[in-house]
């Protein structure tokens, strides 16, 4: 029973903690919901792996306030994002659009995977070559004994 309680407690702690402070929230619930949605789609430029909605960095707070300011001024969601992209580039978006300028952002994970696979293939070939060289150095008696051991397993 205690372990279930502990697991439930750890699961609750693992939920994302939103960094929006009470003073930042807009009085209009519809505008606040839009601000939270937009903030969830923008990258914290300090943390880089969190949205500004989740980040506690000072710059993230400034960006959250800026989003709310622009929404209060009557900007659409797309206009707010376009304003931030114009200032900070596509990197400010957690899901940047696919275009030539962001090709590196989209292609880098696949390039890393391809290089890793190539490295594994090269390592496997070297290991196989080393095993072949080792068996070539064995005497006929050792080769026979090795073949018997392999058959036993």
Secondary structure, DSSP 8 states (H G I E B T S, - for coil): -HHHHHHHHHHHHHS------TTTS-SSHHHHHHHHHHHHHBB-TTTSSSBTTT--SHHHHHHHHHHHHHHHTT--HHHHHHHHHHHH-GGGBTT---SGGGHHHHHHHHHHHHHHHHHHHHHHHHHHHHHHHHHHTS-HHHHHHHHHHHHH-
